[in-house]
Amino acid sequence: MPSSTSEKAHLRFALSLHRAIAAGESNACWSPYSVASALGLVATAGRGPTADEVAALLAGAPVDVSGQAELLSAAARLSARASSRGSEEPVLAVANTLWAWDQLTVKQGFRARLETWPGGGVASAPFVEEPEKARAAINADVAATTRGLIPELLPSGAVRANTAACLVNALYLKVAWATRFAEADTTGAAFHAPSGTRTVPTMRRTGKFGYAAARGWRIVTIPAEGGVEAVVLLPDDALPARESAVDEAELAELLAAPTSAEVALSLPRIALDLRADLREPLAGLGVSTMFGSEADFGPLTDDERMAVSDVLHQSVLRVEEGGIEGAAATAVTFRLTSMPAGKPVEVKVDRPFLLLVRDAETGALYFMARVVEP
């Protein structure tokens, strides 16, 4: 079982990168799980400042990322608790793949460490000779893992003649609610967005949920199969001020606060599909060496000097009456630096809010979203 220290470090990482990704945006959605997996492997592939900067972001100090790897590995296994009668079996698919140029010798030590990560393995691709063929192979593999929700993670031009490797995490999650929302109860309801009040399809259910009101937030946890839960964080006042002030200690406190209560919940359907280029957000958080000429990926290979050229992320999230479906993928491309009970509590989620989808046991965040314009 991962330690509380690892969980808090994961929350600190998630909040830090969330603020960087979501700056200036309305809706935002990304997968802390997917990005942390990809960056954890970058730290494993690097040494010196190249690894230390990434480890500091993930774990809070320039140390190895074993605690984060343990947390992510534990969260890759859904609870074995029996599913509710009639519900689909929960699905969680995770792949961590190093796609390497055919002529790049990958060290056995790195291969061995990669294989300890969920779905870890090495595949070859003709990056230098046929960049488009390599891109197509990676995209097809991501599409297969994400059940077609992310058909083209790497856009045209993302793989170039000096690309030598690509570390890819792909994640797919589909779980039913422990008790589903009845579709007949979904109707239009007002949602008060910054752009104005508008009517959006809103699900409704009265029943037992986790609920708390603390520190200017109302928290509702919605249990799903496999030990997954969705957590709605609805601020008492405007979201931007609350969101910018919360830290990992307060978020951990909020996540631990809910207790069982009778709640009359109304929640908008959610359908988000967003891309993010993480190079600038990561550099702003102190991860810069891996992008430059001083990058050192000696633990990965001795064949060539390499640096990271891009960190690309895409996340898809659907929250509907039956449950949650989401997919995420993160690609880190490497370039050669030289060629080659009582009255229900009524909770109307009718204004901007945060939504987390997490593993209830480990606290790992599969998805983190800001919903401003549903």
N, C-alpha and C positions, 0 to 999 in steps of 0.2 A: 504494500500500500504506500503510495507516494506520501511524503511528509507535508505538513502544513506550510513549511518553508518553501517547498517547491510550488505549491498551489499559489501562495502569495506572489512568488516571483513570476509565475505565469500571468496572474492578474495584473501585475505591474507592467509587464511587457505588453499585454493586451491593451491596457488603457493608454500607454505611451504611444503605441503605433496607431491605435484608433484615432487619437487626437490629430496625429500627423496626416493620416489618410483622409479623415473626414473634414479637415479644415476647409472652410469655404463651400462645403457641400450641403445639400439638404438631406436626401436619403443617403445612407452609407451602409455597406454590407461587406464583410470580409470574414475570413476564417483564421482566428488565432492559431488553431490547431495546425492547419496546413502550412501557414507561414513559419510557425515555430519548428515544425518538422523539417522544412527545407533549410532554414537557417541553422538548425542543430547539426545537420549534415555538412553544411558549409564550415561550421566550427570544427567538426571532426576532420574535414579535409585540409584545414589550414593549421598554421602554427604561428607563434609570436603574435604581434598585434593583429594580424589577419584573423586569428581565432579568438583572441582575447576581447576584441571589440564586440564581436557577435555574442560571445558568452556573457559579457557584461550586460548586454541588452536582454538576453534570455533569462539569465540566472541572477543578475544583480551584482555580479563581481566577475573579474577576469579569471574564471576557473573553468574546469571542464563542465560540460552540460549533462552529466550523467543523471542528475536529479530530474531535469526536464525530460530527458529521454525515457526515464522510468515512468513519469507521469503520462507522457504521450502513449507509451506502450500499453499502460494499464487502461487508458481510455479507448484504445483500439479494440477492446473486447467488451461487447455489450453484456449487460447482466443476463444471466441464464434463467431469470425468473420467467415462469410460464406466461405466455401471452394470454390476453383476455379472449374468451370464446368468440370465434368469428373474426378476429382481427388478423391482419397479415403478420407474418413473422418479421420482426425488425431486421433491417439490413444496414450494416456498416462495412464499407469496403475502403481499404487504405492501401496505397501503393507508394513506395519510395524507391525511385529508380535513378541510377546514374546512367545516362546515355553518354557513351564515350566514343570518340573518333576511332575508327578501325585500327589506326596505327598508334594509338595512345596506350601505353602500358600502365594499367591500373595496379597499384601495389596491393599485394595480398592482404596486408594488414587493414587497409581501408575496406577492401571487399568483405573481410570478416566482420568488421564493425557495422558496415552497412546492412549485412544480413541479419543483425540482431534487431534492427528496426522493423516495425510492422510492414510487411510486404516489400522488404528490402531486396534489391538485386541490381545487377549490372546488365546493360544491353548495349549493343554496338550500333553505330549509325555512321554513314559516310559523310560526315559534316563538311570536310574540306573539299572533297571531290564533287559531291552532289548535295549542296545545302538544302534544296527544296525537298529532296527525297527524305533527308533526315528530319526536316520539319514535319512532313506528312506522317512519318512513322511515329513521332512523339505525339502529335495531335490525335492520331488514331488510337493510341494506347490510352491517352487521357480520356477520350470519348468513351472507350469501352469501360473504364473504371467508373466514370461518372454517369453511366447509363444514358449517354447522349446529351446530357444537360450542358456539357462544355465541349462542343465539337471542334473548336479551334482556339486552344489556349495561346499558341504561338502564331501571331499574325504574319502576314507576308513581310519578309525582310528581317524578321527576328533572328533567323539563322543565316549567318554569313560565311564567307569562305575562310575567315579566321576563327570561326567557332570550333572548339575542340571537344567540348563536353557540355552537358546540361543536366543538372540535378532537378528532378521533378517529384513533387508530392501531389498526389491526387486523392480526393476524399469524396465518398458518396454516403449519404445517410438518408434512410427512409424508415420512419417509425410512426405507428398509429398512436393516437392519444389513448391513455388508459380508459377514458370514457369520452367518446367522440361528441362533437357538436352536431346537433340535428340540422341538416340542410334546410328543413322547412322553417327553422327559426332564424335563418339568415335573412336580414332585410337591410334596406338602405338606412343609414343613420348619419347624423352630422359629425364631421371631423374638423376640428378647428386648427387649421394649418396657418403658417405665416402668410401664405398667399391668399388666404381667405377661407371661410367656412364652405365646405362642400359635402355632398352626400357620397358615402362609400359603402360597399357591401360589408356588413358587420355581423359576425357570428355571435351567438348568445347561448349561454348555458348557466344554470344555477345548480350548484353542488359543492362538494368538498374540494377545496383547493388549499394550497399553502398561502397564507396571507399575513402581511405585517404592514404597519405604518411606522416609519422611523426616519429620522434625520431629513425630513422634507420629501420623502419618497413614499409611494405606496407600492408594495411588492406583491406580485401574484405569481406563484409557481404552478405550472400546468404539467402534471405528470404524463409521460408517454411510456411506451413499451421499452424494454431493454435497459431500464435505468436512466433513460434520457429525460430531461425536463426542459421546458421553455420557461424563462423568467422574464416577466414584464416589469420594467422599472418605470413607473409613471410619476413624474415630479409634481409636487404641489403647485409649483409656479413655472416659470419659463424654463425649458430644457437647457438652453446653452449655459446659463450660469451654474446650474446644478451639475451638468455633465463635465464642465471644465474644472470643477472643484473636487470631485470625488477622487480618492486615491485608493490604492489596493487594500489598505486596512479597512477603510470605510466600506468598500465594495464587498470584502469578505464578511464584514459584519452584516451588511444588508442581505447577502445571500444566505446567511445562517439564521436570519430573524424569523422567517415565516413559520407559522404553526397552522394546524388544520383549522379551517373555518368554513362556514357556509357563505358562499360568495355568489352574487348574481353578476356574472362577468359578461361584458360585451367587448369584443375584440375585432378589429378590422382584419379581413383577409389580407395576406401579405404576399406579394410577388416581386422579388428584387433580383436583378441580374446586373452586376456591376464589375467593372475591371479597374485595376489599379496598377500603376507603374511605381514600384516601391523604392527605386533607386534614390530619389531625392528625400523621401521620408526617412529612410534608413540613414542616409548621410547626416540628416539633421539630428538624428539621435546618437551620433557618434560612431556609426559603422561606415567607415570610409576607406580604410586601407585596402580592403579586398577589391575595390574598384580601380586601384592605381598600379603603377609600376612596381611598388614595394610589396605587392601581394605575394604571399608565400603559401603555396599549396603543395609543399613537399610531401606531406603524408599521403596525398592522393597519387602523385606521379613524380618521377624524376626526369621524364622524357623532355618536357617543355616547361618554360615559364608561362604561367597563365594568370589572368585576372578576371574578375567578374565583369561582364558587360551589362547585363540587365537582370532585374528581378521582377518578373511579371506575375500578376495574381488575378484570378477571376473567381467570383463567388455567385452562386445562384441559391436563392432561398424561397421556398413556398410554404406558407402556413395556412392550412385550409381546415375544413370541418373534420376531415378524417385524420389529420395528423400533420407531420412535418416531412418535407422532402428537401434535401439540400445537397449541393455539390460544390466543391472548391478545388482549385489547383494552383500550384505555385511552381514557377520555373526559374531556376537560377542558371543563366547561360554563362559559359566561360570562354573567353577569347584567348588566343595565343598572343602573348606580348611581343613575340617576334614570329614571323611566318615560319612555317609550317604549322358549529351547532347553536343556534338561536336565530335571530332575524338575520337574513343574509346581508353581508356587506356588499353594497352595490359599487362596482368598479366599472366605470365607463371609460374605456381607453379611447378618448375622443379628442386627443391633442397629441403633439409630438412626444415620443417615448423611446426608450432603449429596449432592445430585445436581445436576450442571450439564449443560446441553445447549448446546453452543457451536459457533460456526464456527471450525474449527481454524486457518484462515489468519489471520483478523483477531483472534480471541479474543473477539469479541462474544458475550455470553451471551443465547441465545434464551430459556432458562428457567433458574431457580434454585429448588431445592426442598430442604426439610428433610423427611426421611421418618422418622417416629417410630412411626406406627401404620399399616403398609401394609395 
